[in-house]
C-alpha cells in the first residue's frame, strides 16, 4: 500500500502549481465572491480533491490487479507517467525524454526477469545448492543491475542539464516520496529471496532432516 500512497503524494506535487495559482486568485478576507461558501472552504476542498483522486485511482488499480507479476507493466507505466507529469517538461526538453523513458522501462524489465527467474527456480526446486555458484549468480545479478542503473544515469544526464530549479526541486521530492519507497520494497523482497535461497542450500548440505549426520 505504501507504494500507492507515495503515488498519491506524487499526484499532489503535480497539482501544487495549479493550486498555488488558485490561492492567489482567492478574494480578500471579508469579500467573498458571489455563489461561494465562506472564505477558506473552497480552497480547502480543492487542496484535498486532486491528491485524493490520485490516491484513489492508484489504490483502486492495486485492488484490481491483486499485486501479481502481471501488473508490473502497469506499475512501470504509472511510474513513467508520474515522473513525466512531475517534471512538466518544456517543448524544448521533450527531445530528451524518450531516452529516459526507455532506460526506466529497460531497468524495470531487467528487474522483472530476475525476479521471475528466481521464483521459477524456487517453484521447480532448482535453487543452486553450490555455495560458489550462488555467489556467482548474485554477482551476475548485481552487474546487470549496475549496467541498467548506468544506462539510466546516462539517459538522464542530457535532460537533467536543462531542468530549471523548480523542476529539480520536484524531482528531489519525487525521489524521496516514490523512488525511495520502491527501492525499500524491492530490497526487502530481494533479502527475503536471499534468505530462502540460503535456507534451501543449507538444508541440502545438512541432509533432508536438516540436522546432518550424527
HUQUI-V719937 format. One record per residue. RES is the residue in one small letter. PSI is psi in whole degrees, 0 to 359 (* if undefined). Layout:
res;psi
RES;PSI
RES;PSI
//
This chain:
res;psi
x;328
x;328
x;318
x;330
x;319
x;321
x;324
x;319
x;325
x;322
x;325
x;321
x;316
x;334
x;341
x;315
x;316
x;326
x;322
x;320
x;319
x;325
x;322
x;335
x;358
x;139
x;160
x;157
x;135
x;357
x;66
x;148
x;153
x;133
x;357
x;152
x;191
x;157
x;137
x;328
x;314
x;316
x;326
x;321
x;318
x;321
x;329
x;339
x;305
x;314
x;319
x;322
x;320
x;317
x;319
x;321
x;315
x;321
x;323
x;322
x;319
x;319
x;321
x;325
x;336
x;10
x;18
x;167
x;326
x;341
x;356
x;330
x;320
x;321
x;318
x;317
x;316
x;320
x;315
x;314
x;320
x;316
x;315
x;319
x;321
x;325
x;324
x;62
x;143
x;161
x;322
x;347
x;344
x;334
x;337
x;348
x;318
x;321
x;322
x;313
x;318
x;317
x;321
x;315
x;323
x;319
x;319
x;321
x;318
x;318
x;316
x;317
x;320
x;319
x;317
x;322
x;316
x;315
x;323
x;316
x;321
x;318
x;326
x;359
x;31
x;25
x;138
x;127
x;2
x;120
x;318
x;319
x;324
x;315
x;319
x;319
x;321
x;317
x;321
x;318
x;319
x;322
x;318
x;316
x;322
x;319
x;320
x;320
x;322
x;319
x;321
x;317
x;318
x;323
x;325
x;331
x;309
x;320
x;317
x;327
x;343
x;354
x;142
x;177
x;322
x;318
x;319
x;322
x;318
x;324
x;320
x;316
x;318
x;321
x;319
x;316
x;329
x;298
x;321
x;319
x;321
x;317
x;318
x;317
x;318
x;320
x;321
x;320
x;318
x;319
x;320
x;318
x;321
x;318
x;319
x;320
x;319
x;322
x;319
x;321
x;318
x;324
x;323
x;326
x;339
x;356
x;171
x;321
x;349
x;1
x;347
x;183
x;147
x;*
//
